[in-house]
Amino acid sequence: MPQMYARCNNFMSGAASAVGVNCKFIAIGENEDEVLDQVYDHLGSIHNVDGKELTNNIKRCIFTRGTKVFGTRGHG
């Protein structure tokens, strides 16, 4: 089964770790629910944020490894 993942900085713009650097946390799971549980735990313990308030935002930032499409931007 493909792995799903979400990066903290994708759903929390400007998220910083306790030492003030950009948060590099990545939740990885076999399905969306596993990823969401990890994200909720991370947000609550590290950023003191109720992740359930960001559920829709987080779900839009969950991807499946190896399925991202590149080269979809228009030429500028």
C-alpha atoms as an extended CHARMM CRD file, in Angstrom:
* protein
*
        76  EXT
         1         1  MET       CA              0.0000000000        0.0000000000        0.0000000000  PROA      1               0.0000000000
         2         2  PRO       CA              1.3780000000        3.4600000000       -0.8420000000  PROA      2               0.0000000000
         3         3  GLN       CA              2.4270000000        5.7160000000        2.0020000000  PROA      3               0.0000000000
         4         4  MET       CA              0.6880000000        9.0100000000        2.6420000000  PROA      4               0.0000000000
         5         5  TYR       CA              2.3690000000       12.0390000000        4.1590000000  PROA      5               0.0000000000
         6         6  ALA       CA              1.8590000000       15.6490000000        5.2530000000  PROA      6               0.0000000000
         7         7  ARG       CA              4.4630000000       18.3090000000        6.0500000000  PROA      7               0.0000000000
         8         8  CYS       CA              3.8400000000       20.7010000000        8.9270000000  PROA      8               0.0000000000
         9         9  ASN       CA              4.8530000000       23.7780000000        6.9370000000  PROA      9               0.0000000000
        10        10  ASN       CA              2.3210000000       22.9190000000        4.2090000000  PROA      10              0.0000000000
        11        11  PHE       CA             -0.7220000000       23.2840000000        6.4490000000  PROA      11              0.0000000000
        12        12  MET       CA              0.6610000000       25.8010000000        8.9610000000  PROA      12              0.0000000000
        13        13  SER       CA              2.3810000000       28.5570000000        7.0660000000  PROA      13              0.0000000000
        14        14  GLY       CA              5.2840000000       29.9210000000        9.0460000000  PROA      14              0.0000000000
        15        15  ALA       CA              5.2290000000       27.1350000000       11.6160000000  PROA      15              0.0000000000
        16        16  ALA       CA              8.3410000000       27.3070000000       13.7440000000  PROA      16              0.0000000000
        17        17  SER       CA              9.7700000000       24.7500000000       16.1260000000  PROA      17              0.0000000000
        18        18  ALA       CA             10.5520000000       25.5770000000       19.7510000000  PROA      18              0.0000000000
        19        19  VAL       CA             13.9830000000       26.9260000000       18.7760000000  PROA      19              0.0000000000
        20        20  GLY       CA             12.5200000000       29.2480000000       16.1510000000  PROA      20              0.0000000000
        21        21  VAL       CA             13.5150000000       27.4600000000       12.9480000000  PROA      21              0.0000000000
        22        22  ASN       CA             11.0140000000       26.2770000000       10.3440000000  PROA      22              0.0000000000
        23        23  CYS       CA              9.2900000000       23.1000000000       11.4900000000  PROA      23              0.0000000000
        24        24  LYS       CA             10.4720000000       20.0730000000        9.4990000000  PROA      24              0.0000000000
        25        25  PHE       CA              7.9300000000       17.5710000000       10.8780000000  PROA      25              0.0000000000
        26        26  ILE       CA              6.4890000000       15.0830000000        8.3680000000  PROA      26              0.0000000000
        27        27  ALA       CA              3.6630000000       12.7270000000        9.3320000000  PROA      27              0.0000000000
        28        28  ILE       CA              3.7740000000        9.4130000000        7.4550000000  PROA      28              0.0000000000
        29        29  GLY       CA              1.1100000000        6.7130000000        7.5010000000  PROA      29              0.0000000000
        30        30  GLU       CA             -0.6240000000        4.0090000000        5.5210000000  PROA      30              0.0000000000
        31        31  ASN       CA             -3.8490000000        6.0170000000        5.2880000000  PROA      31              0.0000000000
        32        32  GLU       CA             -5.2730000000        9.4760000000        5.8820000000  PROA      32              0.0000000000
        33        33  ASP       CA             -6.4420000000        8.6620000000        9.4270000000  PROA      33              0.0000000000
        34        34  GLU       CA             -2.9370000000        7.6040000000       10.5350000000  PROA      34              0.0000000000
        35        35  VAL       CA             -1.4620000000       10.8030000000        9.1190000000  PROA      35              0.0000000000
        36        36  LEU       CA             -4.1580000000       12.9490000000       10.7500000000  PROA      36              0.0000000000
        37        37  ASP       CA             -3.5810000000       11.3340000000       14.1640000000  PROA      37              0.0000000000
        38        38  GLN       CA              0.1590000000       12.0510000000       13.9450000000  PROA      38              0.0000000000
        39        39  VAL       CA             -0.4800000000       15.6320000000       12.8390000000  PROA      39              0.0000000000
        40        40  TYR       CA             -2.9630000000       16.2480000000       15.6780000000  PROA      40              0.0000000000
        41        41  ASP       CA             -0.4470000000       14.9170000000       18.2280000000  PROA      41              0.0000000000
        42        42  HSD       CA              2.3630000000       17.0290000000       16.7510000000  PROA      42              0.0000000000
        43        43  LEU       CA              0.3360000000       20.2380000000       16.6100000000  PROA      43              0.0000000000
        44        44  GLY       CA             -0.8910000000       19.8270000000       20.1730000000  PROA      44              0.0000000000
        45        45  SER       CA              2.4630000000       18.9630000000       21.7310000000  PROA      45              0.0000000000
        46        46  ILE       CA              4.8370000000       21.1760000000       19.7210000000  PROA      46              0.0000000000
        47        47  HSD       CA              2.7840000000       24.1490000000       18.5160000000  PROA      47              0.0000000000
        48        48  ASN       CA              0.0420000000       24.1890000000       21.1900000000  PROA      48              0.0000000000
        49        49  VAL       CA             -2.6110000000       24.2510000000       18.4530000000  PROA      49              0.0000000000
        50        50  ASP       CA             -5.8640000000       22.2950000000       18.3010000000  PROA      50              0.0000000000
        51        51  GLY       CA             -5.3380000000       20.4210000000       15.0380000000  PROA      51              0.0000000000
        52        52  LYS       CA             -9.0150000000       19.5360000000       14.7240000000  PROA      52              0.0000000000
        53        53  GLU       CA             -9.6820000000       23.2010000000       13.8930000000  PROA      53              0.0000000000
        54        54  LEU       CA             -7.3710000000       22.8020000000       10.8780000000  PROA      54              0.0000000000
        55        55  THR       CA             -8.7110000000       19.4450000000        9.6450000000  PROA      55              0.0000000000
        56        56  ASN       CA             -9.8390000000       20.6850000000        6.2130000000  PROA      56              0.0000000000
        57        57  ASN       CA             -6.5470000000       22.5050000000        5.6820000000  PROA      57              0.0000000000
        58        58  ILE       CA             -4.5330000000       19.4460000000        6.7470000000  PROA      58              0.0000000000
        59        59  LYS       CA             -6.5100000000       17.0580000000        4.5160000000  PROA      59              0.0000000000
        60        60  ARG       CA             -5.7240000000       19.2140000000        1.4660000000  PROA      60              0.0000000000
        61        61  CYS       CA             -2.0240000000       18.8440000000        2.3190000000  PROA      61              0.0000000000
        62        62  ILE       CA             -1.9550000000       15.0370000000        2.5950000000  PROA      62              0.0000000000
        63        63  PHE       CA             -0.3030000000       13.4430000000       -0.4080000000  PROA      63              0.0000000000
        64        64  THR       CA              0.4770000000        9.8950000000       -1.5160000000  PROA      64              0.0000000000
        65        65  ARG       CA              4.1580000000        9.2140000000       -2.1790000000  PROA      65              0.0000000000
        66        66  GLY       CA              5.0320000000        8.9660000000       -5.8450000000  PROA      66              0.0000000000
        67        67  THR       CA              1.8360000000       10.5530000000       -7.1590000000  PROA      67              0.0000000000
        68        68  LYS       CA              2.6940000000       14.2640000000       -7.1790000000  PROA      68              0.0000000000
        69        69  VAL       CA              2.4830000000       15.7380000000      -10.6630000000  PROA      69              0.0000000000
        70        70  PHE       CA              5.3370000000       17.9940000000      -11.6990000000  PROA      70              0.0000000000
        71        71  GLY       CA              5.4690000000       20.4950000000      -14.5310000000  PROA      71              0.0000000000
        72        72  THR       CA              1.8940000000       21.7160000000      -14.1590000000  PROA      72              0.0000000000
        73        73  ARG       CA              2.7270000000       25.4020000000      -13.8130000000  PROA      73              0.0000000000
        74        74  GLY       CA              2.3390000000       27.6630000000      -16.7750000000  PROA      74              0.0000000000
        75        75  HSD       CA              5.3740000000       29.2860000000      -18.3110000000  PROA      75              0.0000000000
        76        76  GLY       CA              5.9920000000       32.7520000000      -16.9660000000  PROA      76              0.0000000000
